[in-house]
Each structure stands twice: as C-alpha cells, then as structure tokens.
C-alpha cells in the first residue's frame, strides 16, 4: 500500500528549504530574505516545509520495480498525491499530478510485472474546490 506521496512537480534542487511561502524547496523570489538557509537537495529534504521531488518518487518506483519487491497481487494507492500548497491548486493541477502518479506506477511497476493490479483512490487533499 502506498499513500501520502505529496509529489511536488515544482520542487527545485537548490531552492531554499526555508521561505515565507506555504511550501518551500521551490523557485523563490525571496531568496535574499534567508541568505544563509540550506539549499534543497536533488532527492528532497527532511523538512516539513518541502514535499517529495519527482526524482525521489520515480527513483523509489524504479527500485521497487527493478528488485521486484512486491510479490503481491495488487497495489492499493490511498491518495494524497498533490503538494501541500492548498488553495493554490486548480482542477488541471490536481488532475495532472494524479495522472502523473498513476502513469509512473504503471511504468515502473505494472509494466515490469503484468500480474500486478492497481487500485487507486483519491485522498482528502486530492480535491479541487471550484468556489474558492
């Protein structure tokens, strides 16, 4: 079972780990406010300010697929795909990140072992509020 990936397609290696924005580790206009802050690494940061970079997500799936670590009949994905930038999402951004997650799971796991079935669902963060 996989859940709460919160992949951030805007994650940027070298971006500040601390920032005045809701979500950091992205290109920021505010770099000068935090001149001595640590820069985000390629595969992520152990910080509550940053979400998962696509490079880490894809590397994880590739490792699982290459090693055939499953030995399972199916993979359940419980959602929470989108970054923690609530209030900034659009219908298109929510759709795109959920499609990306599904496509990468199929590519790195499903195409490696055709017997594995996927059962995705949306999580409480994977919504779009049209009246916001």
C-alpha positions as CSV (number, residue, x, y, z in Angstrom):
1,X,0.0,0.0,0.0
2,X,1.2,3.4,-0.9
3,X,-0.2,6.7,0.4
4,X,0.5,10.4,1.1
5,X,3.2,10.8,-1.6
6,X,2.6,14.6,-1.9
7,X,4.8,14.9,-5.0
8,X,5.7,18.5,-5.8
9,X,6.2,19.0,-9.6
10,X,7.6,22.5,-8.8
11,X,10.3,21.1,-6.5
12,X,13.6,22.7,-7.4
13,X,17.0,21.5,-6.4
14,X,19.0,24.3,-4.9
15,X,15.9,26.3,-3.8
16,X,15.7,27.4,-0.2
17,X,14.4,24.9,2.4
18,X,13.0,27.8,4.5
19,X,10.9,30.5,2.9
20,X,7.9,32.8,3.7
21,X,5.7,30.7,1.4
22,X,3.3,27.9,2.3
23,X,5.6,25.4,0.6
24,X,9.4,25.7,0.1
25,X,12.0,23.9,-2.0
26,X,10.6,25.7,-5.0
27,X,12.0,28.6,-7.0
28,X,11.5,31.6,-4.8
29,X,11.7,35.4,-5.2
30,X,12.5,35.6,-1.5
31,X,16.0,34.0,-1.5
32,X,17.5,37.2,-0.2
33,X,15.3,37.1,2.9
34,X,17.0,33.9,4.0
35,X,20.7,34.3,2.8
36,X,22.2,31.5,4.9
37,X,19.5,28.9,4.5
38,X,20.2,25.4,3.3
39,X,19.5,24.6,-0.3
40,X,17.2,21.8,-1.3
41,X,18.9,18.6,-2.4
42,X,18.1,16.6,-5.6
43,X,16.2,13.9,-3.8
44,X,14.5,16.0,-1.2
45,X,14.8,17.5,2.3
46,X,13.9,16.2,5.7
47,X,11.8,19.2,6.3
48,X,8.1,19.9,6.9
49,X,8.5,22.8,4.5
50,X,9.1,20.7,1.4
51,X,7.2,17.9,-0.4
52,X,8.6,15.0,-2.3
53,X,10.5,15.7,-5.5
54,X,9.5,13.8,-8.7
55,X,13.1,12.4,-8.9
56,X,12.7,10.7,-5.5
57,X,9.2,9.3,-6.4
58,X,10.4,7.9,-9.7
59,X,13.6,6.5,-8.1
60,X,11.6,4.7,-5.4
61,X,9.2,3.2,-8.0
62,X,12.1,2.1,-10.2
63,X,13.9,0.5,-7.3
64,X,10.7,-1.4,-6.4
65,X,10.1,-2.5,-10.0
66,X,13.8,-3.4,-10.6
67,X,14.0,-5.5,-7.5
68,X,10.5,-7.0,-8.0
69,X,9.9,-6.4,-4.3
70,X,6.2,-6.8,-4.5
71,X,5.3,-10.5,-4.5
72,X,1.8,-9.1,-4.3
73,X,-1.2,-9.4,-6.5
74,X,-2.2,-5.7,-6.3
75,X,-1.1,-2.3,-5.2
76,X,-3.5,-0.1,-3.3
77,X,-2.8,3.6,-3.5
78,X,-4.7,5.7,-0.9
79,X,-4.1,9.1,-2.5
80,X,-2.9,12.4,-1.1
81,X,-0.8,13.0,-4.2
82,X,-0.8,16.7,-4.5
83,X,1.6,19.1,-2.8
84,X,0.7,20.8,0.4
85,X,0.0,24.1,-1.3
86,X,-3.7,24.1,-0.6
87,X,-5.5,27.0,-2.0
88,X,-3.2,27.2,-5.0
89,X,-4.4,24.1,-6.8
90,X,-6.6,24.1,-9.9
91,X,-8.6,21.4,-11.5
92,X,-5.9,20.9,-14.0
93,X,-3.0,20.7,-11.4
94,X,-4.9,18.1,-9.4
95,X,-5.8,16.1,-12.5
96,X,-2.2,16.3,-13.8
97,X,-0.5,15.2,-10.6
98,X,-2.9,12.2,-10.1
99,X,-2.3,11.2,-13.8
100,X,1.4,11.5,-13.3
101,X,1.4,9.3,-10.2
102,X,-0.7,6.6,-12.0
103,X,1.5,6.7,-15.1
104,X,4.7,6.4,-13.1
105,X,3.3,3.4,-11.1
106,X,2.3,1.7,-14.3
107,X,5.6,2.4,-16.0
108,X,7.9,1.3,-13.1
109,X,5.8,-1.5,-11.5
110,X,2.9,-2.5,-13.7
111,X,4.9,-2.8,-16.9
112,X,7.6,-4.8,-15.1
113,X,5.1,-7.3,-13.6
114,X,1.9,-7.5,-15.7
115,X,0.1,-9.5,-13.0
116,X,0.0,-6.6,-10.5
117,X,-3.3,-4.7,-10.5
118,X,-3.6,-1.1,-9.3
119,X,-6.4,0.2,-7.1
120,X,-6.0,4.0,-6.8
121,X,-8.3,6.3,-4.8
122,X,-8.2,9.9,-4.1
123,X,-7.2,11.3,-0.7
124,X,-8.5,14.1,1.4
125,X,-6.0,16.5,-0.2
126,X,-6.8,15.4,-3.8
127,X,-9.7,17.7,-4.3
128,X,-10.5,20.9,-6.1
129,X,-12.9,23.5,-4.6
130,X,-14.4,25.4,-7.6
131,X,-15.9,28.0,-5.2
132,X,-12.7,29.2,-3.7
